[in-house]
Amino acid sequence: MFSGLPNYCYLLFFSLLLCLTTVCLAGDPYIYYDWTVSYITASPLGVNQQVIGINGQFPGPILNVTTNWNVVVNVKNNLDEPMLLTWNGIQQRKDSWQDGVSGTNCPIPAGWNWTYEFQVKDQIGSFFYFPSLSFQRAGGGYGGITINNRNVIPLPFATPDGDITLFISDWFIKTHKELRQEVENGVGLGAPDGILFNGLGPYRYDNAVVSGGIAYQTVNVEPGKTYRLRVHNVGVSTSLNFRIQSHNLLLVETEGSYTVQQNYTSLDIHVGQSYSFLVTMDQNASSDYYIVASPRFVNSSDSSKSVGVSVLHYSNSQGPAAGPLPDPPNESDTYFSMSQARSIRWNVSAGAARPNPQGSFKYGEITVTDVFVLHNRPAELIEGKWRTTLSGISYLAPSTPLKLAQQFNIPGVFKLDFPNKMMNRPAKVDTSVINGTYKAFVEIIFQNNDTTVQSYHLDGYAFFVVGMDYGPWTENSRSTYNKWDGVARCTTQVFPGAWTAILVFLDNAGIWNLRAQNLDSWYLGQETYVSVVNPEITELPVPANTIFCGALSPLQKDQARRVNFSSAPSLTKTIKLIFIGFVVSLLGSFMR
């Protein structure tokens, strides 16, 4: 049939075939994970204890994906209590059903499995996941999320020679259940027993401080090469200062935003925060080098004993790390950490997940439509129980998740009456939610009346950190705001006796958790939710595998209602394979 056609016709035909099989039918890729969450035995500080592992690993596996990929994670709960995983910083566009917190999902009962399916839509950068219920993060169960640029979007720096993830965290020898009970009884956590690197204890830098036989993290590198270090503070309540002996840290990204590239000798990383550094191996390797994470703002003489130390090992190293650890910042310099935080700015000329520059969104020119001033306080007795509050309200999680109650019109589960300022009334326990207006531009001020650094996180969004200072926030404080290149991120620190201001554009419909990342504050009630309803109802529908609880328990028939994990290719991929087979067969018949 084709025998009389010129060569360019064959080329045209094969070009059409390539388009049909790679572009015209192409969809965003799917990646599948099958995880079992269970207790395992580990000894990060030299003492055997129960920790939460994933597939027998502590920390858990890293989700390594590319922007716009679809992620399918089947989670089998082999713990002895219900659990959920939440995806810290993943925006879950129009899909708060996958957020994995108590306001959006019923817990996965012990012995059950549940499949998360979400798209990392228009995001890049460094994030992490962790168990969101019952103080379980204090027992582990966390892991990294790396979202890479598509090839068509260049990095704003040379491609690194390697990519290394480091989890730094305060750690307690008591189990998460024991810590949970103490917090409920009004007992403070105190100084941690140690600081971990990737679930491992400190290198024995000082025989008088660190006992022998503790496994430690070694980071192997090649001289002259540059590595991207993604550092996550996945701990319970302790801010940590991160530094590498004799090496500069070039900050390039935080929680999905490329930053103005600046060198730091050390950086304070607060609970729930993630950073990317470029580190060049430019030393002479006369010995290995210390990597250090030390506690900050911990008012305890024991804090000096709980320093995390791992080892940077050049392949041509001449010997083990030795000598004193690199000095931490001066603890009495209260402005050091705040000045450092203010110096972190958005790279407004760099592309991120989309071709347009990040700075093309000029947030400083948008009119603010709603203002919320949120005050916190230390834990206090409310109705005979120890509770923490935001603006005098301690959040009470209902038995029916907010999102399900909203979807099925269940009355009386929550109220859309969270106040926009501190009310002159006694503190109370309530299920009060912020009534967010779709596409409103909202200013939120966190006023920290506690004695420790607090971190705050908003699911579903990246917000702009525009200001922070000591003392009470006033209307005049706006004159100090950064209205041009304040970094966009999902977790911000608020120093004791100080305030932090953020701006957020509520363009993502759903119900989204606004919480303290400090686990003790969060567990005792320092959180709320923001309800954002799109009148055009563009949210994704309730998933077919939804677990029902509370008032909706009768809808839960049995586990067969849930979608089981499958490693089968996506429908788009299946159709593509069938089409390719058909075209190849047809082409074969033409050639005969």
Protein Blocks (a to p, Z undefined) as FASTA:
>chain_A
ZZmpcfklmmmmmmmmmmmmmmmmpccdddddddddddddddfkopacddddeehiacdd
dddddehiacddddddfbfbdcddddehiaogoilklnopaklpccddehiacdddddde
hiacjdddddfehhlmmnnopacddddddfklccfbdcdfbdcddddddddfbdfklmmm
mmmnopafbjafbdceehiacddfbfklmcghiacddddddehiacddddddfbfklccd
dddehiacddfbeehiacdddddfbdcddehiacddddddfbghlaccddddddehiacf
klmmmccddddddfkbgbdcedjddddddfklmklmmmmmmmpccdfkbcckbmbdfklp
cfklpccfbdcdddddddddeehiacddeehiacdddfbdfklmmmnopghkbccfbcfb
dcddddddddddddddehiacddddddfbfbdcddddehiacddfbdcedjddfklmmmp
cfklgccdfbdcddehiacddddddfbgcddddddfblklmmnopacddddddfklpacc
ddfklccehjllmmmmblmlpccddfbdcfklmmmmmmmmmmmmmmmmmmZZ
